Amino acid sequence: MTFLAIDAQKSLFTLQKSQVEFEQMLILNQVNWCTKQMNTITQTYNEMEDAGQDPGDPEDDPYFIQLQQMEEQLQTRKSNLDSQITLLNEEINSCKTMTNNNIKQACGLNLLGS
């Protein structure tokens, strides 16, 4: 019967992993948005330069700098989530192994008792 408790724990880890993966997806969407905004700023600066104006460097733009910093923070958060997902996968696999071993052991004990 121990395998039921271990399987329940595995289910909790699986649920937690799904939540972390959802958060990871949200982070990736934010990273993509930041990248798109930075590309738009760069394109605007390039268009101004092509029109003969001297807009300067887009990397000096305060909003561009803010987007870069946000992207870096999001990438760091994504890396942390990747690590959490890896650990949860290891725990899930460990629970699967323990469940299988406990089932085999219970079946073996039942055969010996027959």
Rosetta silent file (secondary structure, phi, psi, omega in degrees, C-alpha in Angstrom):
SEQUENCE: MTFLAIDAQKSLFTLQKSQVEFEQMLILNQVNWCTKQMNTITQTYNEMEDAGQDPGDPEDDPYFIQLQQMEEQLQTRKSNLDSQITLLNEEINSCKTMTNNNIKQACGLNLLGS
SCORE:     score description
SCORE:     0.000 S_00000001
   1 L     0.000  -15.068  178.451    0.000    0.000    0.000 S_00000001
   2 H   -59.006  -32.574 -177.300    3.007    2.269    0.296 S_00000001
   3 H   -62.292  -26.562  177.963    2.971    2.625   -3.471 S_00000001
   4 H   -67.073  -41.551  178.337   -0.343    4.525   -3.232 S_00000001
   5 H   -66.837  -40.837  179.658    1.249    7.202   -1.055 S_00000001
   6 H   -66.725  -39.735  178.505    4.271    7.415   -3.338 S_00000001
   7 H   -65.656  -36.525  176.240    2.027    7.651   -6.385 S_00000001
   8 H   -64.334  -40.554  177.582    0.071   10.467   -4.715 S_00000001
   9 H   -63.579  -40.310  177.645    3.363   12.284   -4.087 S_00000001
  10 H   -61.051  -40.531  178.641    4.270   11.789   -7.746 S_00000001
  11 H   -63.546  -39.272  177.183    0.951   13.350   -8.726 S_00000001
  12 H   -64.612  -42.530  177.121    1.707   16.372   -6.547 S_00000001
  13 H   -62.500  -39.027  179.783    5.130   16.749   -8.158 S_00000001
  14 H   -64.951  -41.845  177.391    3.507   16.480  -11.589 S_00000001
  15 H   -63.481  -44.824  178.850    1.004   19.202  -10.697 S_00000001
  16 H   -61.570  -41.209  178.875    3.780   21.417   -9.362 S_00000001
  17 H   -61.895  -41.270  178.697    5.784   20.831  -12.542 S_00000001
  18 H   -62.248  -39.668  178.033    2.787   21.887  -14.640 S_00000001
  19 H   -65.017  -42.236  179.101    2.496   25.098  -12.656 S_00000001
  20 H   -66.610  -39.789  177.769    6.195   25.864  -13.105 S_00000001
  21 H   -64.313  -36.406  176.903    5.954   25.127  -16.838 S_00000001
  22 H   -64.667  -45.165  177.382    3.007   27.527  -17.081 S_00000001
  23 H   -61.320  -39.478  178.300    5.031   30.233  -15.332 S_00000001
  24 H   -61.130  -40.961  178.557    7.910   29.465  -17.681 S_00000001
  25 H   -63.517  -41.077  178.021    5.606   29.973  -20.672 S_00000001
  26 H   -63.049  -41.250  178.362    4.499   33.347  -19.286 S_00000001
  27 H   -62.654  -44.718  179.588    8.132   34.368  -18.814 S_00000001
  28 H   -61.358  -38.380  176.786    8.958   33.342  -22.382 S_00000001
  29 H   -63.009  -40.028  178.020    6.070   35.439  -23.659 S_00000001
  30 H   -66.836  -40.032  177.538    7.410   38.435  -21.736 S_00000001
  31 H   -61.843  -44.476  178.968   10.914   37.858  -23.115 S_00000001
  32 H   -62.163  -38.555  178.685    9.499   37.720  -26.641 S_00000001
  33 H   -64.837  -44.608  178.425    7.596   40.953  -26.027 S_00000001
  34 H   -59.327  -45.504 -179.747   10.762   42.695  -24.760 S_00000001
  35 H   -60.933  -42.763  179.380   12.705   41.495  -27.788 S_00000001
  36 H   -63.342  -42.955  179.296    9.987   42.738  -30.125 S_00000001
  37 H   -63.977  -42.270  178.733    9.937   46.143  -28.439 S_00000001
  38 H   -64.623  -39.042  177.458   13.730   46.442  -28.637 S_00000001
  39 H   -64.107  -38.022  178.052   13.623   45.492  -32.330 S_00000001
  40 H   -64.507  -43.274  178.198   10.988   48.172  -32.936 S_00000001
  41 H   -62.497  -46.172  179.330   13.143   50.803  -31.223 S_00000001
  42 H   -60.470  -42.884  179.412   16.195   49.725  -33.234 S_00000001
  43 H   -63.457  -40.929  178.529   14.177   49.830  -36.451 S_00000001
  44 H   -62.415  -44.566  178.183   12.893   53.333  -35.620 S_00000001
  45 H   -62.515  -41.844  179.185   16.441   54.538  -34.988 S_00000001
  46 H   -64.015  -40.461  178.628   17.597   52.948  -38.261 S_00000001
  47 H   -64.735  -39.975  177.916   14.770   54.610  -40.190 S_00000001
  48 H   -63.939  -40.910  179.162   15.649   57.984  -38.674 S_00000001
  49 H   -65.825  -40.334  178.148   19.289   57.451  -39.636 S_00000001
  50 H   -64.955  -28.048  179.535   18.274   56.467  -43.181 S_00000001
  51 L   -83.237    4.081  176.635   16.261   59.706  -43.382 S_00000001
  52 L    92.529    4.063  177.826   19.433   61.658  -42.687 S_00000001
  53 L   -89.724  161.332  176.841   18.824   62.338  -39.024 S_00000001
  54 L  -113.077   85.622 -175.921   21.287   61.494  -36.273 S_00000001
  55 L   -76.073  -13.117 -175.670   19.159   59.726  -33.665 S_00000001
  56 L    91.377 -160.985 -178.363   22.145   58.383  -31.765 S_00000001
  57 L   -97.674  128.656  179.661   22.505   54.847  -30.499 S_00000001
  58 H   -60.316  -24.982 -179.597   19.328   52.959  -29.590 S_00000001
  59 H   -73.529   -5.886  173.963   21.218   51.383  -26.692 S_00000001
  60 H   -94.551   -8.394  179.699   21.362   54.843  -25.097 S_00000001
  61 L   -69.288  127.241 -177.735   17.562   55.096  -25.160 S_00000001
  62 H   -58.585  -39.065  179.601   16.222   54.837  -21.573 S_00000001
  63 H   -67.771  -39.272  177.496   13.282   52.647  -22.602 S_00000001
  64 H   -61.622  -43.597  178.957   15.620   50.360  -24.577 S_00000001
  65 H   -62.610  -42.989  178.316   17.877   50.070  -21.509 S_00000001
  66 H   -61.406  -41.704  178.567   14.870   49.280  -19.320 S_00000001
  67 H   -64.734  -40.827  177.864   13.785   46.573  -21.767 S_00000001
  68 H   -60.906  -44.631 -179.797   17.281   45.063  -21.801 S_00000001
  69 H   -64.381  -41.002  178.650   17.331   44.926  -18.008 S_00000001
  70 H   -63.580  -42.046  179.773   13.875   43.395  -17.917 S_00000001
  71 H   -62.589  -41.737  178.485   14.895   40.800  -20.490 S_00000001
  72 H   -62.810  -43.320  178.698   17.979   39.885  -18.446 S_00000001
  73 H   -63.719  -41.088  179.462   15.890   39.488  -15.287 S_00000001
  74 H   -66.454  -38.414  178.205   13.364   37.362  -17.141 S_00000001
  75 H   -64.602  -38.461  177.047   16.114   35.175  -18.595 S_00000001
  76 H   -64.007  -43.991  178.351   17.495   34.652  -15.082 S_00000001
  77 H   -62.401  -41.052  178.586   14.022   33.717  -13.836 S_00000001
  78 H   -61.445  -42.368  177.958   13.612   31.341  -16.791 S_00000001
  79 H   -61.218  -40.937  177.393   16.915   29.643  -15.917 S_00000001
  80 H   -63.138  -41.009  178.605   15.708   29.183  -12.338 S_00000001
  81 H   -66.147  -38.793  176.388   12.471   27.673  -13.611 S_00000001
  82 H   -57.888  -42.781  178.959   14.421   25.346  -15.915 S_00000001
  83 H   -64.308  -41.701  178.647   16.338   24.104  -12.865 S_00000001
  84 H   -62.745  -41.353  179.703   13.115   23.589  -10.919 S_00000001
  85 H   -63.707  -41.224  178.058   11.611   21.610  -13.794 S_00000001
  86 H   -60.912  -45.546  179.237   14.707   19.409  -13.968 S_00000001
  87 H   -64.223  -41.073  179.078   14.519   18.709  -10.230 S_00000001
  88 H   -65.440  -38.933  176.399   10.806   17.970  -10.412 S_00000001
  89 H   -60.296  -41.373  178.996   11.387   15.575  -13.321 S_00000001
  90 H   -64.100  -42.412  178.510   13.982   13.758  -11.225 S_00000001
  91 H   -64.678  -41.846  179.158   11.568   13.522   -8.294 S_00000001
  92 H   -61.898  -45.483  178.818    8.767   12.271  -10.558 S_00000001
  93 H   -63.638  -38.301  178.029   11.051    9.600  -12.044 S_00000001
  94 H   -63.761  -42.758  178.157   12.189    8.611   -8.566 S_00000001
  95 H   -63.452  -39.923  178.169    8.575    8.242   -7.439 S_00000001
  96 H   -60.847  -45.125 -179.593    7.791    6.138  -10.504 S_00000001
  97 H   -63.127  -45.902 -179.843   10.698    3.844   -9.719 S_00000001
  98 H   -64.134  -39.397  178.451    9.747    3.543   -6.051 S_00000001
  99 H   -61.990  -47.935  179.253    6.102    2.862   -6.974 S_00000001
 100 H   -60.616  -43.136  179.769    7.093    0.121   -9.398 S_00000001
 101 H   -64.321  -40.543  179.398    9.465   -1.418   -6.857 S_00000001
 102 H   -67.874  -37.176  177.163    6.810   -1.356   -4.126 S_00000001
 103 H   -64.824  -45.241  179.393    4.235   -2.959   -6.424 S_00000001
 104 H   -62.092  -41.639 -179.960    6.701   -5.707   -7.390 S_00000001
 105 H   -64.869  -42.080  179.309    7.579   -6.251   -3.749 S_00000001
 106 H   -64.424  -40.654  178.397    3.889   -6.431   -2.741 S_00000001
 107 H   -65.498  -39.684  178.774    3.203   -8.905   -5.547 S_00000001
 108 H   -64.349  -40.947  177.976    6.195  -10.991   -4.488 S_00000001
 109 H   -66.623  -36.329  177.668    5.012  -11.076   -0.897 S_00000001
 110 H   -65.512  -38.903  179.254    1.530  -12.096   -2.037 S_00000001
 111 H   -67.420  -37.888  179.019    2.988  -14.958   -4.054 S_00000001
 112 H   -68.664  -32.184 -178.446    5.060  -16.126   -1.095 S_00000001
 113 H   -79.633  -12.190 -177.041    2.027  -16.017    1.175 S_00000001
 114 L   -76.647    0.000    0.000   -0.116  -18.102   -1.163 S_00000001
